[in-house]
Amino acid sequence: MNDIKITLATEKDKEQLLEYFKHYKVEEIIKKRVNSYIYYNFTVIAKDGDKIVGILQWCIKENPQAGVVEFEEIHVLDNYRERGIGSSILKFAIQSVRDYFKKIDINPRKIFLFVSKDNKIARTLYKKQGFKFISEIDDLFSDNEIESFYSLNL
């Protein structure tokens, strides 16, 4: 992880983020998602020089007083995997949640996320960071796919 820097995304990362989310296929959805996470939520990025090579987006769920956050879009580019980047992004994001809630004088309580049951590598990563398996949910994001629900108490 020599030259990889983990940080929160800023407006100067917007163009790369628009490219990163091409899998949504609808340009308007891509723009709205990127804008939402740059200006109103949080995007943690891993950069190799100026290139974004990993990402994690998080948002406060419901009333901030509840202290609940969801992690979404956790991804590291294929040729950057197995270098500890995913772990670094996850640790940075967890700390950024703590820092944000401290700044607004609220105690964070939980972080939750969904991951495909078939994604054993990601599920192992989450467990190593203290996330606990809660349950499985069928057909949540797509038909014939089972999602695993994980939670981390802060």
C-alpha positions as CSV (number, residue, x, y, z in Angstrom):
1,M,0.0,0.0,0.0
2,N,3.0,2.2,-0.5
3,D,1.6,5.1,-2.4
4,I,-2.1,4.6,-1.7
5,K,-3.8,7.4,0.2
6,I,-7.1,7.0,1.9
7,T,-9.2,10.2,2.2
8,L,-12.7,11.7,1.9
9,A,-13.6,12.6,-1.7
10,T,-14.0,16.2,-2.6
11,E,-15.4,18.0,-5.6
12,K,-12.1,17.6,-7.4
13,D,-12.7,13.8,-7.5
14,K,-16.1,14.2,-9.1
15,E,-15.1,13.4,-12.7
16,Q,-13.4,10.2,-11.7
17,L,-16.3,9.2,-9.5
18,L,-18.7,9.7,-12.4
19,E,-16.6,7.2,-14.3
20,Y,-16.4,4.8,-11.3
21,F,-20.2,4.5,-11.2
22,K,-20.7,3.7,-14.9
23,H,-22.2,0.4,-13.8
24,Y,-25.5,2.2,-13.0
25,K,-25.7,2.8,-16.8
26,V,-28.1,5.8,-16.5
27,E,-26.2,9.1,-16.6
28,E,-28.7,11.0,-14.5
29,I,-28.7,8.4,-11.8
30,I,-24.9,8.4,-11.8
31,K,-24.7,12.2,-11.5
32,K,-27.3,12.3,-8.7
33,R,-25.5,9.6,-6.7
34,V,-22.1,11.2,-7.0
35,N,-23.4,14.6,-6.1
36,S,-25.3,13.2,-3.1
37,Y,-22.3,11.5,-1.7
38,I,-19.9,14.4,-2.3
39,Y,-22.1,17.2,-1.0
40,Y,-24.5,15.6,1.5
41,N,-23.1,12.2,2.5
42,F,-19.6,10.7,2.6
43,T,-17.3,9.0,0.1
44,V,-14.1,7.5,1.2
45,I,-11.6,6.9,-1.6
46,A,-8.3,5.1,-2.0
47,K,-6.0,6.9,-4.5
48,D,-2.9,5.7,-6.2
49,G,-1.4,9.1,-7.1
50,D,-4.4,10.8,-8.7
51,K,-6.3,7.6,-9.7
52,I,-9.2,6.4,-7.5
53,V,-8.7,2.7,-7.0
54,G,-11.1,2.0,-4.1
55,I,-14.3,3.4,-2.7
56,L,-16.7,3.2,0.2
57,Q,-19.8,5.4,0.5
58,W,-21.6,6.0,3.8
59,C,-24.7,7.9,4.9
60,I,-26.6,8.6,8.1
61,K,-29.8,6.7,8.2
62,E,-33.0,8.3,9.4
63,N,-32.7,10.7,12.4
64,P,-29.0,11.5,13.1
65,Q,-29.8,11.2,16.8
66,A,-30.2,7.5,16.4
67,G,-26.5,7.3,15.5
68,V,-27.0,4.7,12.7
69,V,-25.0,4.7,9.5
70,E,-25.1,2.5,6.3
71,F,-22.0,1.6,4.4
72,E,-22.5,1.2,0.6
73,E,-20.6,0.7,-2.6
74,I,-17.5,-0.8,-1.0
75,H,-15.2,-1.7,-3.9
76,V,-11.5,-2.0,-4.8
77,L,-10.4,-2.2,-8.4
78,D,-9.4,-5.8,-9.3
79,N,-5.7,-5.1,-10.0
80,Y,-5.4,-3.4,-6.5
81,R,-7.0,-6.2,-4.5
82,E,-5.1,-8.3,-1.9
83,R,-3.0,-5.3,-0.8
84,G,-4.9,-4.3,2.3
85,I,-6.7,-1.4,0.6
86,G,-10.2,-2.7,1.5
87,S,-9.2,-3.0,5.1
88,S,-7.7,0.5,5.1
89,I,-10.8,2.0,3.5
90,L,-13.0,0.3,6.0
91,K,-10.9,1.4,9.0
92,F,-10.8,5.0,7.7
93,A,-14.6,5.0,7.1
94,I,-15.3,3.7,10.6
95,Q,-13.1,6.4,12.1
96,S,-14.7,9.0,9.9
97,V,-18.1,8.0,11.2
98,R,-16.8,8.4,14.8
99,D,-15.2,11.7,14.0
100,Y,-18.4,13.1,12.3
101,F,-20.7,12.1,15.2
102,K,-18.2,13.5,17.7
103,K,-18.3,16.8,15.8
104,I,-22.1,17.0,16.0
105,D,-22.1,15.8,19.6
106,I,-24.0,12.6,19.1
107,N,-22.9,9.1,20.0
108,P,-22.7,6.8,17.0
109,R,-24.3,3.4,17.7
110,K,-24.2,1.2,14.7
111,I,-23.0,0.8,11.2
112,F,-24.7,-1.7,8.9
113,L,-24.2,-3.0,5.4
114,F,-25.4,-5.6,2.9
115,V,-23.1,-7.9,1.0
116,S,-23.8,-10.7,-1.4
117,K,-23.8,-14.0,0.4
118,D,-21.5,-15.3,-2.4
119,N,-18.9,-12.6,-1.7
120,K,-16.8,-14.6,0.8
121,I,-13.8,-12.3,0.6
122,A,-15.8,-9.2,1.5
123,R,-17.7,-11.0,4.3
124,T,-14.3,-12.1,5.8
125,L,-13.1,-8.5,5.6
126,Y,-16.1,-7.2,7.5
127,K,-15.8,-9.9,10.2
128,K,-12.1,-9.0,10.7
129,Q,-13.2,-5.4,11.3
130,G,-15.8,-6.5,13.9
131,F,-19.0,-6.6,11.9
132,K,-21.4,-9.3,13.0
133,F,-23.6,-11.3,10.7
134,I,-27.3,-10.6,11.5
135,S,-29.4,-12.4,8.8
136,E,-29.9,-13.2,5.2
137,I,-32.4,-11.5,2.9
138,D,-33.5,-13.0,-0.4
139,D,-34.1,-11.0,-3.6
140,L,-33.3,-7.6,-2.0
141,F,-31.3,-5.9,-4.8
142,S,-31.9,-8.5,-7.5
143,D,-33.8,-11.7,-8.0
144,N,-32.2,-15.0,-7.1
145,E,-29.5,-13.3,-5.0
146,I,-29.1,-13.6,-1.3
147,E,-27.8,-10.6,0.6
148,S,-26.1,-11.0,4.0
149,F,-26.8,-8.3,6.5
150,Y,-24.0,-7.2,8.9
151,S,-23.8,-4.7,11.7
152,L,-21.0,-3.2,13.8
153,N,-21.7,-1.7,17.3
154,L,-19.7,1.4,17.9
